[in-house]
């Protein structure tokens, strides 16, 4: 089990690497164990189901074609 002292905590790259590898790190002060930093267990990623935007658009506007780009170009004028 890797261990670091308080001054070595400044080197967060090494600490993060150990934690990402799943290792528990001991925090020491003058060779006395103060704490253990335990990596969090990786939670399964939840898949998010997005709503059916196409069906919502058809419910609101039917089969109409909305010329959004043309309106924006007209409003911008010379730009």
Buried (B, 14 or more C-beta within 10 A) or exposed (E): EBBBBEEEEEEEEEBEEBBEEEBEBBBBEEEEEEEEBEBEEEEEEEEEEEEEEEEEEEEEEEEEEEEEEEEEEEEEEEE
